[in-house]
């Protein structure tokens, strides 16, 4: 029960004691925020904590762990995982439990524990969109040379980049109906503004992955620093190269293979293999196509016949590379012919 001194007096000259009797103070740092998170099970409080989490300082007191911005990002990613999937949040012991939940308009709905978990996960995703993915526009205007942009170096760091890839990993639907990107609906009629920000972030990330350049190593730097930069260049390049097949799948799911079209000569074998894998997922149906049995496509031509955009892209890539080589060969032959003609004139004494 509220204390008598917490009651509000109504009337002229009344003094409101509700706040004056409270010691109000901010959450001091991320360590204290995590403590608050651990001790509550109330979903409204969990949502409230997520709402303010990015405003909490990361400084530490002498006896506390040292947290940084990546720690906070990873925490939010872990809570947001599965925000599109109510089944992901179900537990056997939840069976038969329902809560009455009031909304801001005074309406009451019945919520299961999995509903509430999913709601908290959605809140974490929305806060990531507003405080991380939304910055994609800023990232896009930044220098993409790996070593000069601190934010991008965080994104593709050894610790954080796998978390992003896992969060947006390619997976089959729960009932095997389709392959999609985890934690994205990829249905335009259901995409929220926040989800579009996440998609935009991934598109900018794709540009970064293929556009990244090594950090220049200045000769005036001490040798030890030069070696550090060399190692970082090797590590980041390896990490980005390994991520390209994953990003190819993401771009395909977004219907944005056009991002790769301007980089035809930079597409490596691993990416081409991924595109072939995608193309051969196409299926013939005896009820729709002129085949006697349902089966998968066995050639790129068959995949093209079935309308696979991945197979058409591979055909385009093959044509571009072939014609590029042919035209280069013509230029080289013409140059050699001009050199031979000059040699003949010289040897014939016509010069």
C-alpha positions, 0 to 999 in steps of 0.5 A, a space after each residue: 500500500 502507498 504511504 500516506 505521505 505519498 497521497 496527492 492533495 487536491 486543492 489550492 496550495 496543495 503540495 504534490 509529495 509523490 516525487 518530492 518523497 522519492 530519491 530519483 537518480 539515473 542508472 549509472 552505467 551499463 553494468 548497473 543496467 544489466 543488474 536491473 535487467 537480470 532482476 525483473 521478469 515484468 515485460 513492461 519493465 524489460 521493454 522500458 529498460 530496452 528503450 533507454 539502454 542506448 542512453 546509458 553510459 559505458 563507463 565503469 567503476 573500479 571493481 566492475 567489468 569493462 564494457 564497450 559499445 560492441 558489448 551493448 550491440 551484441 546484447 541487443 542482438 541476442 535479445 532481438 533474435 527470433 523477433 519474427 517467430 512466435 514459436 521460437 519463444 515457446 517453452 513446454 512449461 508455458 502451456 495453458 498460461 495466459 495473461 491479461 495485458 492492457 494497452 494504452 487505449 485501455 483495451 485488454 488482450 490475452 497474451 501467452 508467455 511466448 507472446 510477451 517474449 516475442 514482444 520484448 524481442 521486437 522491442 530490442 529489434 526496434 531499438 537496434 533499428 533506431 540506434 544501429 541500423 538507421 546509421 547506415 546512411 551515415 555509414 554509406 557516406 563514410 570512407 570505406 577503406 576499413 582502416 579510417 572509419 571506426 564504425 565500420 571497423 567495429 561492424 566487420 570486427 572479429 567479434 561483432 561481424 559473425 553476430 550480424 551474419 548469424 542474426 541475418 543467416 539464411 535458413 529454411 522456414 519452420 515448416 520447410 515452405 521457403 528459404 528466408 533471412 532470419 529476423 526479416 519478414 521479407 514481405 513488403 506488406 508486412 515490412 515495418 519502417 524499422 525493418 526497412 532500415 535493417 534491410 538498407 543497412 545490409 545493402 550498404 554493408 554489401 557495398 562495403 564488403 565489395 568496395 573495401 580497400 586495404 588501409 594504406 601503410 605509411 612509410 613514416 610509421 614505426 615498423 611495429 605499427 606497419 606490421 599491425 596494419 598489415 595484419 589487420 588488412 589480411 584479417 579483414 580481407 579474409 573475413 570479408 571474402 569469407 562473407 561474400 557467399 552469405 551476402 550473395 544469398 542475402 542480396 538474392 532474397 532482397 531481389 537486389 542482385 543488381 548490386 553485383 552487376 557493377 562488380 562483374 569482374 570481382 565476383 569470385 568462384 565461391 560467389 558463383 558457386 552460391 549463385 548456382 546452388 540458388 539457381 538449382 533450387 528451382 523445381 519443375 512441377 508436372 502440373 505446371 510444366 511439360 515434365 512427367 515428374 516433379 524434379 529440380 532443374 539440372 542445367 542453368 538453361 532449365 533454371 532460366 526456363 523456370 525464371 530463376 534470376 540467379 541463373 539469368 545473372 550467371 548467364 549474364 556474368 558468363 557473357 560479360 566475362 567472355 565478351 570482355 576477354 574477346 574484346 581484349 584479345 582483339 585489342 591485343 591482336 591489333 596492337 601486335 599487328 601494328 607493331 609487326 607492321 612497323 617492324 616490317 617497314 623498318 626491315 624493308 627500309 621504308 622508314 
